[in-house]
Amino acid sequence: MAAVTDGSRTVKQNTRSTVEAGEEAVAPSLDRALVAQLMAQAKADGVNLTGEGGLLAQLTKLVLEGALEGELTDHLGRDSGERAEDGRSGNYRNGHRSKTVTTEVGPVEIAVPRDRNGSFEPELVKKRQRRLTGVDEMVLSLSAKGLTHGEISAHLAEVYGAEVSKQTISTITDSVLERMAEWQNRPLDRVYPVVFIDCVNVKIRDGQVANRPVYMALAVTAGGTRDILGLWVGDGGEGTKYWQHVLTEIKNRGVADVLMVVCDGLRELPESVTRVWPLAVVQTCVVHLLRNSFRYAGRQDWEKLAKDLRPVYTAPTEAAAAERFGEFQEKWGKKYRAIVRLWENAWAEFVPFLSFDAEIRKIICTTNAIESVNARIRKAVRARGHFPTDQAALKCVYLAIMSLDPKGAGTKAWTRRWKPALNAFDIAFDGQLTTGMTNN
């Protein structure tokens, strides 16, 4: 296209000067008149903006080639046609080699400059590199949104004309494993006011496909922000030894104290929490307790049961809650003995929040704080069907949680929602949060 060809020298010169100045090439640094000229010429020639051979692809080619020429100039210490300062020829330019790279605008064929000695190592497009980093980030983003490797491959081919195999996509997503290991072992805050522990079931093929829980510990920091502490795969029958291992791992990463642990009836967990953080309060999720109660009842009784259980979990004191539960037991005990037994078994972990102010009750009596995260995870997991290994499942879940709240709006809302409860926590726990914020 004439406009692109005529403007190539200007684009390359702008790119080279930007690279030499160590600045990031951004749109405002380009000549707007040149951009308008290119757009007008492309329209006149019938060249599309996107797609293979489109204007963006041609501009990408020019910018990449200009930057590579600039890198070679820096490597040799002189521009094309210039002599070395000592008068000797030394190393010099030695033509180009053709290379096709996959970019965000599709496949682009570029001419990579070479030097006589073969010592030039380009940084922008490294040797044997076939994809720009933006493509890798695009694949990771699509994977985090729940697309399978086949769907990602088809999407890139349809929209960008880029042929990226499922094996290549798997290799790209595997690149996050090291990053995931670093995240799983990173240092944590010294004190957390609340840690929610919940799980999402995934299908893992270990001989045969079976449901396996992926547990997540989500903490609220002393500053009111969300912090996902880690991910662990279980086998569905987790005992004291398993939970002791998980909680000790969290403690060894710097968590000296947790004021409250909220969970959903996970057996053996309360005892393990007490061993690791002796002063921590273990609170069962009231909403999950109610849901589990309805499983034992006919649908025709759900509304009546909910009405009669409400005075129990909204009671002003533990004594009042016990009295209301006695009334519930007298009314429903014969018909739904299993519901009564469920609440009796969970009573010790149900009542702690009754001794706190309304601000704390409202925020900790349910795992709603973690349900929104679980919804994103389930969406990504559901699209995959099942996973070949535990690691593949963890990789999918990790990518899903890393893509949460990209614009930060959710974090601000989270902090606003938690501030009143954190003030109440600091009073209820004798200033431990203030101390935690100082030492974190």
C-alpha positions as CSV (number, residue, x, y, z in Angstrom):
1,M,0.0,0.0,0.0
2,A,1.5,3.3,-1.1
3,A,0.7,5.3,2.1
4,V,2.3,2.7,4.3
5,T,5.4,2.3,2.1
6,D,5.9,6.1,1.8
7,G,5.5,6.6,5.6
8,S,7.7,3.6,6.6
9,R,10.9,5.7,6.9
10,T,9.1,8.2,9.2
11,V,7.6,5.4,11.3
12,K,10.9,3.6,11.6
13,Q,12.7,6.8,12.5
14,N,10.1,7.6,15.2
15,T,10.4,4.1,16.6
16,R,14.2,4.1,16.6
17,S,14.4,7.5,18.4
18,T,11.9,6.3,20.9
19,V,13.9,3.1,21.6
20,E,17.2,5.2,21.9
21,A,15.5,7.6,24.3
22,G,14.4,4.6,26.5
23,E,10.8,5.7,26.3
24,E,7.6,3.8,25.7
25,A,6.2,4.2,22.1
26,V,2.7,5.6,22.5
27,A,0.1,6.9,20.1
28,P,0.5,10.7,21.0
29,S,4.2,10.6,19.9
30,L,3.1,9.7,16.3
31,D,2.4,12.3,13.6
32,R,-1.3,12.7,13.5
33,A,-1.2,14.0,10.0
34,L,0.7,10.8,9.0
35,V,-1.9,8.6,10.7
36,A,-4.7,10.4,8.9
37,Q,-2.9,10.0,5.6
38,L,-2.4,6.3,6.1
39,M,-6.1,5.8,7.0
40,A,-7.2,7.8,4.0
41,Q,-4.9,5.9,1.6
42,A,-6.0,2.5,3.1
43,K,-9.7,3.4,2.5
44,A,-8.9,4.5,-1.0
45,D,-7.0,1.3,-1.8
46,G,-9.8,-0.8,-0.2
47,V,-7.5,-2.1,2.6
48,N,-9.2,-3.2,5.8
49,L,-8.1,-1.9,9.1
50,T,-7.8,-5.3,10.7
51,G,-7.3,-8.9,9.4
52,E,-4.4,-10.4,7.5
53,G,-2.7,-7.8,5.3
54,G,-4.8,-5.0,7.0
55,L,-3.5,-1.6,7.9
56,L,-2.8,-2.5,11.5
57,A,-0.8,-5.6,10.4
58,Q,1.3,-3.5,8.0
59,L,1.9,-0.8,10.7
60,T,2.8,-3.5,13.2
61,K,5.3,-4.9,10.6
62,L,6.9,-1.4,10.1
63,V,7.1,-0.7,13.9
64,L,8.6,-4.1,14.7
65,E,11.1,-3.9,11.9
66,G,12.0,-0.3,12.8
67,A,12.6,-1.3,16.5
68,L,14.7,-4.3,15.5
69,E,16.8,-2.0,13.2
70,G,17.3,0.3,16.2
71,E,18.3,-2.6,18.4
72,L,21.0,-3.7,15.9
73,T,22.2,-0.1,15.6
74,D,22.7,-0.1,19.4
75,H,24.4,-3.4,19.2
76,L,26.9,-2.4,16.5
77,G,27.3,1.2,17.8
78,R,26.7,2.8,14.5
79,D,23.9,3.2,11.9
80,S,23.7,1.6,8.5
81,G,26.5,2.9,6.2
82,E,28.5,4.5,9.0
83,R,32.2,3.4,9.5
84,A,33.6,2.3,12.9
85,E,35.4,5.0,14.8
86,D,38.7,3.2,14.5
87,G,38.4,2.9,10.8
88,R,38.1,-0.9,10.9
89,S,35.1,-2.7,9.5
90,G,34.6,-5.0,12.6
91,N,31.1,-6.4,12.9
92,Y,28.5,-5.1,10.4
93,R,25.1,-5.6,9.1
94,N,24.5,-8.8,7.1
95,G,21.1,-8.7,5.5
96,H,17.8,-9.9,6.9
97,R,15.9,-13.2,7.4
98,S,12.2,-13.6,7.1
99,K,10.1,-14.5,10.1
100,T,6.4,-14.7,10.8
101,V,5.2,-13.8,14.3
102,T,1.7,-14.1,15.8
103,T,0.5,-10.7,17.1
104,E,-2.7,-9.3,18.5
105,V,-3.6,-8.2,15.0
106,G,-2.9,-11.5,13.4
107,P,0.2,-13.2,11.8
108,V,2.8,-10.6,10.6
109,E,5.8,-11.4,8.4
110,I,8.8,-9.3,9.4
111,A,12.4,-9.0,8.2
112,V,14.8,-9.5,11.1
113,P,18.2,-7.8,10.6
114,R,21.4,-9.9,11.0
115,D,25.0,-9.1,11.8
116,R,28.1,-10.7,10.3
117,N,29.4,-12.2,13.6
118,G,26.0,-13.6,14.6
119,S,26.2,-12.0,18.0
120,F,23.0,-9.9,17.7
121,E,20.3,-11.1,20.2
122,P,17.1,-9.0,19.6
123,E,15.0,-8.3,22.7
124,L,11.7,-7.3,21.1
125,V,11.3,-10.5,19.1
126,K,13.8,-13.0,20.4
127,K,15.4,-15.8,18.4
128,R,12.9,-18.7,17.9
129,Q,10.1,-16.5,19.4
130,R,7.0,-16.9,17.3
131,R,4.5,-15.0,19.4
132,L,4.5,-11.5,20.9
133,T,3.8,-11.4,24.6
134,G,0.4,-9.8,24.0
135,V,-0.8,-13.0,22.3
136,D,0.2,-15.0,25.4
137,E,-1.7,-12.6,27.7
138,M,-4.7,-12.9,25.3
139,V,-4.6,-16.7,25.6
140,L,-4.4,-16.5,29.4
141,S,-7.3,-14.1,29.6
142,L,-9.5,-16.3,27.4
143,S,-8.5,-19.3,29.5
144,A,-9.4,-17.5,32.7
145,K,-12.9,-16.7,31.3
146,G,-13.5,-20.4,30.9
147,L,-12.8,-21.1,27.2
148,T,-11.3,-24.5,26.4
149,H,-8.0,-24.8,24.5
150,G,-9.9,-25.8,21.4
151,E,-12.3,-22.8,21.7
152,I,-9.3,-20.5,22.1
153,S,-7.6,-21.9,19.0
154,A,-10.8,-21.5,17.0
155,H,-11.3,-17.9,18.3
156,L,-7.8,-16.8,17.3
157,A,-8.1,-18.4,13.9
158,E,-11.5,-16.8,13.3
159,V,-10.9,-13.3,14.6
160,Y,-7.2,-12.8,14.0
161,G,-6.4,-15.4,11.3
162,A,-3.7,-16.8,13.6
163,E,-3.1,-20.6,13.6
164,V,-2.3,-21.4,17.2
165,S,-2.5,-25.1,18.0
166,K,-4.1,-26.5,21.2
167,Q,-0.7,-27.8,22.2
168,T,0.8,-24.3,21.9
169,I,-2.1,-22.9,24.0
170,S,-1.4,-25.6,26.6
171,T,2.2,-24.6,26.7
172,I,1.2,-20.9,27.1
173,T,-1.1,-21.7,30.0
174,D,1.6,-23.9,31.6
175,S,3.8,-20.9,31.7
176,V,1.8,-19.7,34.7
177,L,2.7,-22.7,36.9
178,E,5.9,-21.0,38.2
179,R,4.0,-17.8,38.8
180,M,1.3,-19.8,40.6
181,A,3.9,-21.6,42.8
182,E,5.4,-18.2,43.8
183,W,1.9,-16.9,44.6
184,Q,1.0,-19.9,46.7
185,N,4.2,-19.4,48.8
186,R,4.3,-15.7,49.0
187,P,4.6,-14.0,52.5
188,L,1.3,-13.0,54.1
189,D,0.1,-10.4,56.6
190,R,0.7,-11.0,60.3
191,V,-3.0,-10.7,61.4
192,Y,-6.2,-11.2,59.5
193,P,-9.6,-10.3,61.1
194,V,-11.5,-12.9,59.1
195,V,-10.6,-15.9,56.9
196,F,-13.3,-17.7,54.9
197,I,-12.7,-21.3,53.9
198,D,-14.9,-22.9,51.2
199,C,-14.5,-25.2,48.3
200,V,-15.6,-25.7,44.7
201,N,-16.0,-29.2,43.4
202,V,-14.2,-30.0,40.1
203,K,-14.1,-33.2,38.1
204,I,-10.6,-34.8,37.9
205,R,-9.8,-37.9,35.9
206,D,-7.7,-40.1,38.2
207,G,-8.3,-43.6,36.7
208,Q,-11.9,-42.5,36.6
209,V,-13.6,-39.1,36.7
210,A,-14.6,-38.1,40.2
211,N,-15.5,-35.0,42.0
212,R,-12.7,-33.5,44.0
213,P,-12.9,-30.3,46.2
214,V,-10.6,-27.4,45.5
215,Y,-10.4,-25.4,48.8
216,M,-9.8,-21.7,48.9
217,A,-8.8,-19.5,51.9
218,L,-10.1,-16.0,51.3
219,A,-9.0,-13.4,53.9
220,V,-10.1,-9.9,54.7
221,T,-7.0,-7.7,55.5
222,A,-6.8,-5.3,58.4
223,G,-7.2,-2.5,55.8
224,G,-10.5,-4.0,54.4
225,T,-9.1,-5.5,51.2
226,R,-9.6,-9.0,49.9
227,D,-6.6,-11.4,49.9
228,I,-6.9,-15.0,48.6
229,L,-4.3,-16.9,50.6
230,G,-4.1,-20.1,48.6
231,L,-5.6,-23.1,46.9
232,W,-5.5,-26.7,47.9
233,V,-7.0,-29.9,46.3
234,G,-8.7,-32.4,48.7
235,D,-10.1,-35.9,48.3
236,G,-13.5,-35.2,49.9
237,G,-12.6,-36.9,53.2
238,E,-10.3,-34.3,54.7
239,G,-9.4,-35.0,58.3
240,T,-7.5,-33.3,61.1
241,K,-4.1,-34.1,59.5
242,Y,-5.1,-32.5,56.2
243,W,-6.4,-29.3,57.8
244,Q,-3.4,-29.2,60.2
245,H,-1.1,-29.2,57.1
246,V,-3.1,-26.4,55.3
247,L,-3.3,-24.1,58.3
248,T,0.3,-24.6,59.3
249,E,1.3,-23.7,55.8
250,I,-0.6,-20.5,56.1
251,K,0.9,-19.8,59.5
252,N,4.5,-20.5,58.3
253,R,4.0,-17.8,55.6
254,G,3.7,-15.2,58.4
255,V,0.1,-15.4,59.7
256,A,0.6,-15.2,63.5
257,D,-3.1,-14.8,64.3
258,V,-6.6,-14.9,62.8
259,L,-9.4,-13.5,64.8
260,M,-12.2,-15.5,63.1
261,V,-12.4,-18.4,60.7
262,V,-15.7,-18.8,58.8
263,C,-16.4,-22.1,57.1
264,D,-19.2,-24.4,55.9
265,G,-19.4,-27.3,58.3
266,L,-16.0,-28.7,57.3
267,R,-15.4,-31.6,59.7
268,E,-12.2,-31.6,61.7
269,L,-11.4,-28.0,60.7
270,P,-12.5,-26.3,64.0
271,E,-10.1,-28.5,66.0
272,S,-7.2,-27.8,63.6
273,V,-7.9,-24.0,63.8
274,T,-7.7,-24.1,67.6
275,R,-4.4,-25.9,67.5
276,V,-2.8,-23.4,65.0
277,W,-4.4,-20.2,66.3
278,P,-5.7,-20.9,69.9
279,L,-7.6,-17.7,70.2
280,A,-9.3,-17.8,66.9
281,V,-13.1,-18.0,66.8
282,V,-14.6,-20.6,64.4
283,Q,-18.0,-19.6,62.9
284,T,-20.1,-21.8,60.7
285,C,-21.9,-20.2,57.7
286,V,-25.6,-19.6,58.7
287,V,-26.8,-19.5,55.1
288,H,-25.3,-22.9,54.4
289,L,-26.7,-24.3,57.6
290,L,-30.2,-23.2,56.4
291,R,-29.7,-24.6,53.0
292,N,-28.6,-27.9,54.4
293,S,-31.7,-27.9,56.7
294,F,-34.0,-27.6,53.7
295,R,-32.5,-30.7,52.1
296,Y,-34.2,-32.8,54.8
297,A,-37.6,-31.1,54.3
298,G,-40.3,-31.2,51.8
299,R,-40.6,-28.1,49.6
300,Q,-44.1,-27.4,51.0
301,D,-42.5,-26.8,54.4
302,W,-39.6,-24.6,53.4
303,E,-41.3,-21.3,54.0
304,K,-42.6,-22.3,57.4
305,L,-39.2,-23.7,58.4
306,A,-37.4,-20.5,57.4
307,K,-39.8,-18.4,59.4
308,D,-39.4,-20.5,62.5
309,L,-35.6,-20.7,62.2
310,R,-35.2,-16.9,61.7
311,P,-35.7,-16.1,65.5
312,V,-32.9,-18.6,66.3
313,Y,-30.1,-16.9,64.2
314,T,-31.3,-13.4,64.8
315,A,-31.6,-13.8,68.6
316,P,-29.9,-11.0,70.6
317,T,-28.0,-13.5,72.8
318,E,-26.9,-17.1,72.8
319,A,-29.4,-17.9,75.7
320,A,-32.2,-16.4,73.6
321,A,-31.2,-18.4,70.6
322,A,-31.2,-21.6,72.7
323,E,-34.7,-20.8,73.9
324,R,-36.0,-20.1,70.3
325,F,-34.3,-23.3,69.1
326,G,-36.1,-25.3,71.9
327,E,-39.4,-23.9,70.5
328,F,-38.4,-25.0,67.0
329,Q,-37.5,-28.4,68.2
330,E,-40.8,-28.8,70.0
331,K,-42.7,-27.9,66.8
332,W,-40.7,-29.7,64.2
333,G,-38.7,-32.3,66.1
334,K,-40.9,-35.3,65.4
335,K,-41.3,-34.6,61.6
336,Y,-37.8,-33.4,60.9
337,R,-35.5,-35.0,63.5
338,A,-32.6,-34.8,61.0
339,I,-32.8,-31.0,60.9
340,V,-32.8,-30.7,64.7
341,R,-29.7,-33.0,64.8
342,L,-28.0,-30.9,62.2
343,W,-28.3,-27.8,64.2
344,E,-27.4,-29.5,67.5
345,N,-24.1,-30.8,65.9
346,A,-23.3,-27.3,64.5
347,W,-24.4,-25.4,67.6
348,A,-20.9,-24.8,69.0
349,E,-19.7,-23.2,65.7
350,F,-23.1,-21.5,65.0
351,V,-23.4,-19.3,68.2
352,P,-20.1,-17.3,68.3
353,F,-21.3,-14.4,66.1
354,L,-24.3,-13.9,68.4
355,S,-22.0,-12.2,70.9
356,F,-20.9,-9.5,68.5
357,D,-22.4,-6.2,67.3
358,A,-24.8,-6.1,64.3
359,E,-22.0,-4.9,62.0
360,I,-20.0,-8.0,62.6
361,R,-23.0,-10.3,62.5
362,K,-24.1,-9.0,59.2
363,I,-20.7,-9.6,57.5
364,I,-19.6,-12.9,59.0
365,C,-22.7,-15.0,59.4
366,T,-22.5,-16.0,55.7
367,T,-19.9,-16.8,53.1
368,N,-21.3,-14.4,50.6
369,A,-17.9,-12.8,50.6
370,I,-16.5,-15.9,48.9
371,E,-19.6,-16.9,46.8
372,S,-18.9,-14.3,44.2
373,V,-15.4,-15.6,43.7
374,N,-16.7,-19.2,43.6
375,A,-19.2,-18.2,40.9
376,R,-16.3,-17.0,38.7
377,I,-14.4,-20.2,39.4
378,R,-17.4,-22.5,38.7
379,K,-17.9,-20.7,35.3
380,A,-14.3,-21.5,34.3
381,V,-14.4,-25.0,35.6
382,R,-17.8,-25.9,34.1
383,A,-16.6,-25.1,30.6
384,R,-13.7,-27.6,30.9
385,G,-15.8,-30.6,31.9
386,H,-13.0,-32.5,33.7
387,F,-9.3,-32.2,34.2
388,P,-6.5,-34.8,33.7
389,T,-4.6,-33.9,36.9
390,D,-4.9,-31.9,40.1
391,Q,-2.4,-29.4,38.8
392,A,-4.5,-28.8,35.7
393,A,-7.5,-28.0,37.9
394,L,-5.5,-25.7,40.1
395,K,-4.1,-23.9,37.1
396,C,-7.7,-23.2,35.8
397,V,-8.8,-22.0,39.2
398,Y,-5.7,-19.8,39.6
399,L,-6.3,-18.1,36.2
400,A,-9.9,-17.5,37.1
401,I,-9.1,-15.8,40.4
402,M,-6.2,-13.8,38.9
403,S,-8.7,-12.3,36.4
404,L,-11.1,-11.0,39.1
405,D,-11.9,-7.3,39.3
406,P,-9.5,-6.1,36.5
407,K,-10.5,-2.5,36.9
408,G,-10.4,-2.4,40.7
409,A,-14.1,-1.3,41.2
410,G,-14.9,-4.4,43.2
411,T,-12.0,-3.8,45.6
412,K,-13.2,-0.3,46.4
413,A,-16.8,-1.6,47.0
414,W,-15.4,-4.5,49.1
415,T,-13.4,-2.0,51.3
416,R,-16.4,0.3,51.8
417,R,-18.6,-2.7,52.8
418,W,-16.0,-4.0,55.4
419,K,-15.0,-0.7,57.1
420,P,-17.8,-0.7,59.7
421,A,-17.2,-4.3,60.6
422,L,-13.5,-3.8,60.9
423,N,-14.0,-0.9,63.4
424,A,-16.3,-3.2,65.4
425,F,-13.8,-6.0,65.2
426,D,-11.0,-3.8,66.5
427,I,-13.2,-2.9,69.6
428,A,-14.4,-6.5,70.1
429,F,-10.9,-8.0,70.0
430,D,-9.1,-5.3,72.1
431,G,-7.2,-3.6,69.4
432,Q,-5.6,-6.6,67.8
433,L,-6.4,-5.3,64.3
434,T,-4.6,-2.0,65.1
435,T,-1.6,-3.9,66.2
436,G,-1.8,-6.1,63.1
437,M,-1.9,-3.1,60.8
438,T,1.2,-1.7,62.5
439,N,3.1,-4.9,62.2
440,N,2.0,-6.1,58.7
